Amino acid sequence: MELSIVIVNWNSGKQLRECLASLNASAVQLPVGCTLQRVVVVDNASDDGSAQDLPALDGRLHLICNRINRGFGAGCNQGADGLCSDLILFLNPDTRLFPGSLRTAVEFLTNAAHARSGIAGIQMIDDAGRVARSCARFPRAWHFASQAIGLDRVAPRLGHYMREWDHGDTRIVDQVIGAYFMIRREVFEQLQGFDERFFVYFEEVDLALRARRAGWSSVYLAAAQAYHKGGGTSNQVKAQRLFYSLRSRLLFGRKHFALWERWLLSVITYLIEPLSRCVHLAMSLRFTEFTHVWRAYWMLLRDGLQVDSGPDIPKSPAQQPVGAEHDDRD
């Protein structure tokens, strides 16, 4: 049994080195018979030196440097290309593993009793040492509507994120966070990896949904933990972060929603949410962030309309619209 790890980096500063340093303590506690085959770092044209002078990890580190930022999904696919390990862990550079972070997930996925579990995630711990709410439901348009008007704050079950659950027990979920996303290589190859049209955000949601439709489940394992800063390097570019989140949401809807639900999602995204975000910022006295919000929506109007109104994405039999059947407000 072999495991490989893929980390996509963009201007993560010292976080990438801290992440790699944490791998050693976790790798030595892998189950008997399991080895860490390779750690692939895909650097998406960082200009902060974060991908320089990285530890060799006993010769297992393989660095790929892109001249342009290809996006998270494309970077993951690039890092996974050619790997022959049984399991692949996609790991964010703003995470730090603990001694048991790898062992528990590997043991679970290699247990014959869990043969149809294709994806595994573990408990995420934030800066304050608290368990973060890291799992989510497959999103529907009304989930975004409840978030836009703040209804999910008083009725968490109406939102996309599973905030009503303390994440204290192991269970099958719709989707685990992409910061720690362990998947069987056979599943990854069967689904042809991440959809690279998602530059960042929703790529793991899309992959988890396609896996579920192909008969594979995602499991959240509460018995293992890892530190996750959250926000990561995207905090450096708030307008772009919001733009890509909204754009990927529209792309997810066009790919998986029925026509009526796509229209509802468009109304929410273009009409309701910009106003609700501004009200939220005003009530929080965060007036300096208005610029980020309106810049993001201006970028979306220039580019996102092409996503929302473009031709339908061809769907295989396993990708029929959901309608036929990560909160980015800081």
matplotlib code that plots the C-alpha trace (Angstrom):
import matplotlib.pyplot as plt

x = [0.0, 1.4, 0.4, 1.3, 0.6, 0.0, 0.2, -0.6, 1.2, 0.7, 2.5, 2.0, 5.1, 6.5, 3.3, 4.4, 7.7, 5.7, 3.3, 6.2, 8.0, 4.8, 4.8, 7.7, 6.1, 2.9, 4.5, 6.5, 3.2, 1.7, 0.2, 2.6, 3.0, 2.1, 4.8, 4.8, 5.8, 6.1, 5.3, 4.5, 4.5, 3.0, 3.9, 1.6, 4.0, 4.6, 6.7, 7.3, 10.0, 7.8, 8.8, 12.5, 14.9, 12.2, 13.2, 14.0, 11.9, 14.4, 14.3, 10.5, 9.9, 9.1, 8.7, 6.8, 7.1, 4.5, 5.2, 1.6, -1.1, -3.0, -5.5, -6.1, -7.9, -5.5, -2.5, -3.9, -4.3, -0.8, 0.6, -1.3, -0.3, 1.8, 1.4, 1.0, 0.2, -3.0, -4.1, -3.6, -3.9, -4.5, -3.3, -3.4, -0.1, -1.8, -2.3, 0.0, -0.4, -0.3, 1.2, -2.0, -3.3, -2.3, -2.7, -6.4, -7.5, -5.2, -6.4, -10.0, -9.7, -7.7, -10.2, -12.2, -15.3, -15.1, -14.6, -17.0, -15.6, -13.7, -12.8, -11.8, -11.3, -10.4, -11.1, -9.7, -8.5, -8.3, -6.0, -7.9, -7.7, -11.4, -12.9, -13.8, -17.0, -15.3, -18.0, -20.8, -23.9, -24.1, -25.2, -28.6, -29.8, -31.9, -28.8, -27.2, -30.4, -30.5, -26.8, -27.5, -30.2, -28.5, -31.2, -28.5, -27.2, -30.4, -31.3, -27.9, -29.6, -30.8, -27.2, -24.6, -22.2, -23.0, -22.7, -25.4, -23.2, -20.2, -18.1, -17.4, -18.3, -17.3, -20.0, -20.6, -21.1, -21.7, -18.3, -15.2, -13.0, -10.4, -7.7, -7.3, -8.8, -7.7, -9.0, -8.4, -6.3, -8.7, -11.6, -9.6, -8.7, -12.2, -13.6, -10.7, -9.6, -10.7, -12.7, -10.2, -12.9, -13.1, -10.1, -10.5, -13.4, -16.1, -13.7, -13.7, -17.5, -17.9, -15.5, -17.3, -20.7, -19.4, -17.9, -21.2, -23.1, -20.5, -21.2, -18.4, -19.0, -17.1, -16.4, -15.4, -13.1, -13.3, -10.6, -7.8, -6.9, -4.9, -4.4, -5.9, -5.4, -8.4, -8.5, -4.9, -3.3, -6.6, -6.8, -4.2, -6.6, -10.1, -11.8, -10.4, -11.3, -14.9, -15.0, -13.7, -16.0, -19.1, -17.8, -17.3, -20.7, -22.3, -20.3, -21.3, -24.9, -24.7, -23.1, -25.4, -28.6, -31.8, -32.7, -35.1, -32.6, -29.9, -32.1, -32.8, -29.1, -28.5, -31.1, -29.5, -25.9, -26.5, -29.3, -29.9, -26.4, -24.6, -27.0, -27.1, -23.3, -23.2, -25.8, -23.8, -20.6, -22.4, -23.9, -20.4, -18.9, -16.5, -16.9, -13.3, -14.4, -17.0, -14.4, -13.5, -17.2, -18.0, -14.8, -15.5, -19.0, -17.7, -15.2, -18.1, -20.3, -17.4, -16.6, -19.1, -22.0, -20.2, -20.2, -23.8, -25.3, -22.9, -23.8, -24.8, -22.0, -22.4, -23.4, -22.7, -25.5, -23.9, -24.0, -27.7, -28.8, -29.1, -32.4, -33.9, -33.6, -17.0, -19.2, -17.0, -18.5, -15.7]
y = [0.0, 3.4, 7.0, 10.1, 13.7, 16.6, 20.2, 23.1, 26.3, 29.9, 32.5, 30.6, 32.1, 30.0, 27.9, 25.5, 24.7, 24.2, 21.8, 19.8, 19.7, 18.2, 15.3, 13.5, 13.0, 11.8, 9.6, 7.5, 6.5, 5.1, 1.6, -1.3, -2.1, 1.4, 3.8, 7.4, 7.2, 10.8, 14.4, 16.6, 20.4, 22.2, 25.9, 28.1, 31.0, 32.2, 35.3, 35.2, 32.6, 30.1, 27.3, 27.8, 25.7, 23.2, 20.1, 17.0, 14.7, 11.8, 12.2, 11.9, 15.6, 16.5, 20.1, 21.4, 25.1, 26.7, 29.9, 31.0, 30.3, 27.5, 27.3, 24.8, 22.0, 22.1, 22.1, 19.1, 17.2, 18.1, 16.9, 13.6, 12.9, 9.8, 8.8, 5.1, 5.1, 3.5, 6.6, 10.3, 13.0, 16.6, 18.8, 22.6, 24.4, 26.1, 22.8, 21.1, 17.4, 15.7, 12.2, 10.4, 12.6, 10.1, 6.8, 6.9, 7.8, 5.2, 2.5, 3.4, 3.4, 0.2, -1.7, -4.2, -3.2, 0.3, -0.8, 1.8, 4.7, 6.6, 9.9, 10.6, 13.8, 14.3, 16.8, 20.3, 22.3, 26.1, 28.7, 28.7, 24.9, 24.5, 21.9, 23.7, 23.0, 21.6, 19.3, 20.5, 19.3, 19.2, 22.8, 23.8, 27.2, 27.7, 27.0, 30.1, 32.0, 31.3, 32.4, 35.6, 36.8, 35.4, 32.8, 30.1, 31.9, 31.2, 27.9, 26.3, 23.3, 25.6, 26.4, 24.7, 24.2, 21.7, 24.2, 22.6, 19.5, 19.7, 17.4, 15.2, 11.9, 9.9, 9.7, 9.6, 13.1, 14.7, 16.5, 16.9, 20.0, 20.2, 21.2, 17.5, 15.4, 11.8, 9.8, 6.4, 6.7, 4.4, 6.8, 9.9, 8.3, 6.9, 10.5, 12.0, 14.2, 17.7, 19.7, 22.4, 24.9, 25.6, 27.8, 27.6, 26.8, 24.1, 21.8, 19.4, 19.7, 18.8, 15.8, 14.6, 14.8, 13.0, 10.3, 9.9, 9.4, 6.8, 4.9, 6.1, 7.8, 10.5, 9.9, 12.3, 10.8, 12.4, 10.2, 12.1, 15.8, 18.3, 22.0, 24.2, 28.0, 28.6, 31.3, 30.5, 32.7, 33.7, 36.4, 38.3, 39.0, 39.4, 40.7, 38.0, 35.4, 36.5, 36.7, 33.1, 31.8, 33.4, 32.3, 28.7, 28.7, 29.7, 27.1, 24.4, 25.4, 25.3, 21.9, 20.2, 22.2, 22.0, 25.1, 26.6, 26.3, 27.9, 30.9, 31.1, 30.9, 33.8, 36.0, 35.3, 35.9, 39.0, 40.8, 39.7, 38.9, 42.1, 44.1, 41.7, 41.7, 45.4, 45.5, 42.9, 44.9, 48.1, 46.5, 45.2, 48.7, 47.2, 50.0, 49.6, 46.2, 47.7, 48.2, 44.5, 43.5, 45.8, 45.1, 41.3, 41.8, 44.1, 41.3, 38.8, 41.0, 41.3, 37.6, 35.6, 36.3, 34.2, 31.3, 31.7, 32.1, 29.9, 26.7, 23.8, 21.5, 18.0, 15.6, 11.9, 9.6, 9.9, 13.7, 14.6, 17.9, 18.0, 20.0, 17.0, 15.1, 27.5, 30.8, 33.4, 36.3, 36.9]
z = [0.0, -1.0, -0.4, -2.3, -1.3, -3.6, -2.4, -4.7, -3.5, -4.3, -2.2, 1.1, 2.7, 5.6, 5.7, 3.0, 4.9, 8.1, 6.3, 4.8, 8.2, 9.8, 7.2, 8.8, 12.2, 10.6, 7.9, 10.4, 12.0, 8.8, 9.1, 8.8, 5.1, 3.9, 2.7, 1.6, -2.0, -3.1, -2.0, -5.0, -4.6, -7.6, -7.3, -9.3, -10.1, -6.6, -6.3, -2.5, -2.6, -0.7, -3.1, -2.7, -0.6, 0.4, 2.5, 0.4, 2.6, 2.1, -1.6, -1.8, -2.6, -6.3, -7.1, -10.2, -11.0, -13.2, -15.1, -14.6, -12.0, -13.5, -10.6, -7.8, -9.7, -12.6, -10.2, -8.4, -11.6, -12.7, -9.4, -9.5, -13.1, -13.2, -9.6, -9.1, -5.4, -4.1, -2.3, -3.0, -0.4, -1.7, 1.1, 1.5, 2.3, 5.3, 7.1, 9.6, 10.2, 13.6, 14.2, 13.5, 10.7, 7.9, 9.7, 10.5, 7.0, 5.4, 7.8, 7.1, 3.3, 3.2, 5.4, 3.3, 5.2, 3.6, 0.0, -1.4, 0.6, -2.0, -0.2, 3.4, 5.4, 9.0, 11.8, 11.3, 14.2, 13.9, 15.5, 18.7, 19.0, 18.2, 15.9, 12.6, 10.7, 7.6, 6.0, 3.7, 1.9, -1.8, -2.4, -3.9, -4.9, -1.7, 0.4, -1.2, -0.8, 3.0, 3.2, 1.2, 3.6, 6.8, 7.5, 7.8, 10.9, 12.8, 11.1, 10.2, 8.5, 5.7, 4.7, 2.6, 5.5, 8.3, 11.2, 13.2, 13.7, 16.1, 13.9, 16.9, 15.4, 12.3, 9.6, 5.8, 4.5, 1.1, 1.0, 3.1, 2.9, 0.1, 2.6, 3.5, 0.7, 0.6, -2.4, -3.9, -7.0, -8.9, -8.1, -9.1, -12.4, -13.0, -12.6, -14.6, -11.7, -10.9, -13.4, -14.4, -15.3, -11.6, -11.1, -7.3, -5.1, -5.7, -7.5, -4.6, -4.2, -7.9, -7.6, -4.5, -6.2, -9.2, -7.0, -5.1, -8.4, -9.4, -6.2, -4.0, -0.6, 1.3, 5.0, 7.7, 10.3, 13.8, 15.2, 13.5, 13.4, 11.5, 11.9, 9.2, 9.2, 6.9, 4.3, 3.5, 0.9, -0.5, 2.2, 0.3, -2.6, -1.1, -4.2, -6.4, -3.8, -3.8, -7.6, -8.0, -5.3, -7.1, -10.5, -9.4, -7.8, -11.1, -13.0, -10.5, -10.9, -14.7, -14.5, -12.0, -11.6, -13.5, -15.6, -13.1, -10.3, -12.4, -12.9, -9.2, -8.5, -10.9, -9.2, -5.9, -7.1, -9.2, -7.4, -3.8, -2.5, -3.5, -1.4, 1.5, 1.6, 1.8, 4.6, 6.5, 6.2, 7.2, 10.3, 11.2, 10.6, 8.0, 5.5, 4.1, 2.6, 0.4, -2.3, -2.3, -2.7, -5.6, -7.3, -7.1, -8.6, -11.3, -12.3, -12.2, -14.5, -17.0, -16.9, -14.9, -17.3, -19.8, -17.3, -16.4, -19.9, -21.8, -23.5, -21.4, -20.2, -21.6, -18.9, -18.8, -17.5, -14.0, -14.1, -14.5, -12.9, -9.2, -9.6, -11.4, -8.2, 1.9, 3.8, 2.0, 4.1, 6.7]

ax = plt.figure().add_subplot(projection="3d")
ax.plot(x, y, z, "-o")
ax.set_aspect("equal")
plt.show()
